[in-house]
Amino acid sequence: MKSYQVDKDGYYGEFGGAYIPEILHKCVEELTNTYLTVLNDESFKQEFDQLLRDYVGRPSPLYLARRLSEKYGCKIYLKREDLNHTGAHKINNTIGQILLARRMGKTRIIAETGAGQHGVATATVCALMNMECIVYMGKTDVERQHVNVEKMKMLGATVIPVTSGNMTLKDATNEAIRDWCCHPADTYYIIGSTVGPHPYPDMVARLQSVISEEIKKQLKEKEGRDCPDYLIACVGGGSNAAGTIYHYLDDERVRIVLAEAGGKGIETGQTAATIQLGKMGIIHGARTFVIQNEDGQIEEPYSISAGLDYPGIGPIHANLASQHRATVVAINDDEAIEAAYELTKLEGIIPALESAHALGALKKIKFKPEDVVVLTVSGRGDKDIETYLA
Ligand SMILES: Cc1ncc(COP(=O)(O)O)c(C=O)c1O
């Protein structure tokens, strides 16, 4: 049977793999040889599940949004990752990876961040586990997400502003990889999305897959069937989407809709619509779609949302799109803002700007009244209030 999961060599179709500098070979190999054993180990599972329950507050609710449903003429459930401790789905992954890092005997944690949510989630688990934490963040993002920067500092992390490129997520990731190359022995790099060399995309997808595991149970209770007609999520690197779809990947009854950031419009050059505009390339250790110019140079992406502002895309999603398993829509800045206001007014929920892109996708689909839709609200909008009010 055809599967959309990773293969034994770390590829999703022709996407993925591990394209890394020589100096990192040993650490990536060590990680590849360790992660599945640890993730499947009973004591790991117990500790992970207990922290997800008692610290993060899982399961996150599956909320039937009545007024939103009425507006779009179908039944819309929101998977409320915004209610997690630290305000987004990112914490699911950081808890899993820090438990792994401890089991691998690592003492120093590094991370990259765009919107700051992954940085906050990493700084949080480092405080919890009493580990040193260094977060790389583009200077542009430091400025537009300054509340998250203050939180990271309060949590004891060192935030290093990155001034190369257009000073956003791509540049922060470059610096984190550089740091890792200098300290391969004691440092564990907690990557915040389904990007990077194998095994990261698969590992992050597995750690986030608690989202779809819960959706299955919750839908069964509420609807008497465990599969929806549609799953909708936004994609930056792709981790909340991967978690949302993980247990439905090979169930073709479920339609998958991925919302990427159109920025000012995909034809304007100011966009982060990687799946639609990207060409095959290598970015941060993985073979995937990359927004690049004719010479293969990575183009600077643009989105109003710091968490979607990335010129690559997780290999899992690149494959789903190229196999036509997923429908990809680009949601522009103004459409996302409109969708955020709509959710706020109809349901009293202020979503993160990233999640607002998933909400923007509702307008692009023709639903039938009997359709059951699950849309992941990946985070809360507190960090974006200034942008919403601007
Ligand atoms: C709330 C929220 N949603 C979505 C994303 C996008 O990341 P991913 O595609 O890995 O879910 C981010 C990234 O920072 C985020 O903060």
The ligand as an SDF file (V2000), in Angstrom:
LIG
                    3D

 16 16  0  0  0  0  0  0  0  0999 V2000
    1.2490   29.7200   16.5730 C   0  0  0  0  0  0  0  0  0  0  0  0
    2.0670   29.1770   15.4670 C   0  0  0  0  0  0  0  0  0  0  0  0
    1.4850   28.4640   14.5010 N   0  0  0  0  0  0  0  0  0  0  0  0
    2.1650   27.9550   13.4650 C   0  0  0  0  0  0  0  0  0  0  0  0
    3.5330   28.1610   13.3410 C   0  0  0  0  0  0  0  0  0  0  0  0
    4.2200   27.5950   12.1560 C   0  0  0  0  0  0  0  0  0  0  0  0
    5.0280   26.5230   12.4560 O   0  0  0  0  0  0  0  0  0  0  0  0
    4.6930   25.0510   11.9770 P   0  0  0  0  0  0  0  0  0  0  0  0
    4.4570   25.1100   10.5070 O   0  0  0  0  0  0  0  0  0  0  0  0
    5.9060   24.2820   12.3410 O   0  0  0  0  0  0  0  0  0  0  0  0
    3.4890   24.5860   12.7140 O   0  0  0  0  0  0  0  0  0  0  0  0
    4.2060   28.9050   14.3310 C   0  0  0  0  0  0  0  0  0  0  0  0
    5.6380   29.1310   14.2370 C   0  0  0  0  0  0  0  0  0  0  0  0
    6.2510   29.8420   14.9720 O   0  0  0  0  0  0  0  0  0  0  0  0
    3.4590   29.4200   15.4180 C   0  0  0  0  0  0  0  0  0  0  0  0
    4.0270   30.1400   16.3790 O   0  0  0  0  0  0  0  0  0  0  0  0
  1  2  1  0
  2  3  1  0
  2 15  2  0
  3  4  2  0
  4  5  1  0
  5  6  1  0
  5 12  2  0
  6  7  1  0
  7  8  1  0
  8  9  2  0
  8 10  1  0
  8 11  1  0
 12 13  1  0
 12 15  1  0
 13 14  2  0
 15 16  1  0
M  END
$$$$
